[in-house]
Amino acid sequence: MRPETPLAEGDTVGSVDEERYVLHSKVRGVLGAREGDILMEHLPPAGWQHLATRQDLETTALLLRSDLLTEIERAFRSQTWKLVSALIASHAVMLTAIGFMIN
């Protein structure tokens, strides 16, 4: 079996494959071929350290939420300045037109 995720520091594909093969052989000897295969299929491909924990996911969610809120705030601020500038410009044009109509 080849690992599907990055290897831990110091691991090589050969060492991970060899360790999994030895474990797989022993599990098949103890539990039987079918049960050993089923158990090995449910183990992570390159070790438990490559799995995300609930805390990892919660931290990532908080960071994403913070980034999203920051981006939304920046976009609203930019849109507000554009809208205010457009309103001021349109009022200036309207007042100029009224001034020409009065003269």
C-alpha positions in Angstrom: 0.0 0.0 0.0 1.3 3.4 -0.9 0.6 6.3 1.5 -1.9 8.8 0.1 -0.9 11.7 2.3 2.5 13.4 3.0 4.9 11.5 5.1 6.1 12.4 8.6 9.5 14.0 8.8 12.1 11.2 8.5 9.7 8.7 7.0 10.2 7.3 3.5 7.7 5.6 1.3 9.7 2.3 1.8 9.7 2.5 5.6 5.9 3.3 5.8 5.1 0.5 3.3 7.3 -2.0 5.1 5.8 -1.1 8.5 2.3 -1.5 7.1 3.1 -4.8 5.5 4.6 -6.2 8.7 1.5 -5.0 10.7 -0.9 -6.3 8.0 0.8 -9.7 8.1 0.6 -9.9 11.9 -3.0 -8.8 12.0 -4.0 -11.3 9.4 -2.3 -14.0 11.4 -4.1 -13.1 14.6 -7.6 -12.1 13.3 -7.7 -14.0 10.0 -7.2 -12.8 6.4 -10.6 -11.2 5.9 -10.7 -9.4 9.3 -7.1 -8.3 9.0 -7.8 -6.8 5.5 -10.9 -5.0 6.8 -8.9 -3.6 9.8 -6.0 -2.4 7.6 -8.4 -0.7 5.2 -9.7 1.5 8.0 -6.3 2.7 9.2 -5.0 6.0 7.9 -2.6 5.5 4.9 0.4 7.2 6.5 -0.2 7.4 10.2 -2.4 9.1 12.7 -0.5 12.3 12.8 -1.8 13.1 9.3 -5.5 13.2 10.4 -7.2 16.4 11.4 -8.5 16.6 14.9 -11.7 18.4 16.0 -9.5 21.2 17.4 -7.7 21.5 14.0 -11.1 21.9 12.3 -12.4 24.4 14.8 -9.3 26.5 14.6 -9.4 26.5 10.8 -13.1 27.4 10.9 -12.4 30.3 13.2 -9.6 31.6 11.0 -11.7 31.3 7.9 -14.6 33.1 9.6 -12.3 35.9 10.7 -10.8 36.2 7.2 -14.3 36.3 5.7 -15.6 38.9 8.1 -12.5 41.1 7.4 -13.0 40.8 3.7 -16.8 41.6 3.9 -16.0 44.6 6.1 -13.4 45.8 3.6 -15.8 45.3 0.7 -18.6 47.2 2.4 -16.3 50.1 3.3 -15.1 50.3 -0.3 -18.7 50.2 -1.6 -19.8 52.8 0.9 -17.0 55.2 -0.3 -17.9 54.7 -3.9 -21.6 55.3 -3.2 -21.0 58.5 -1.2 -18.7 59.8 -3.9 -21.3 59.0 -6.6 -24.0 60.8 -4.6 -21.8 63.9 -4.0 -20.9 64.0 -7.7 -24.6 63.6 -8.8 -25.6 66.4 -6.3 -22.9 68.7 -7.7 -24.1 68.1 -11.3 -27.7 68.7 -10.2 -26.8 71.9 -8.4 -24.8 73.1 -11.4 -27.7 72.4 -13.7 -30.1 74.3 -11.4 -27.6 77.2 -11.3 -27.6 77.4 -15.1 -31.4 77.3 -15.2 -31.7 80.2 -12.7 -29.2 82.4 -14.6 
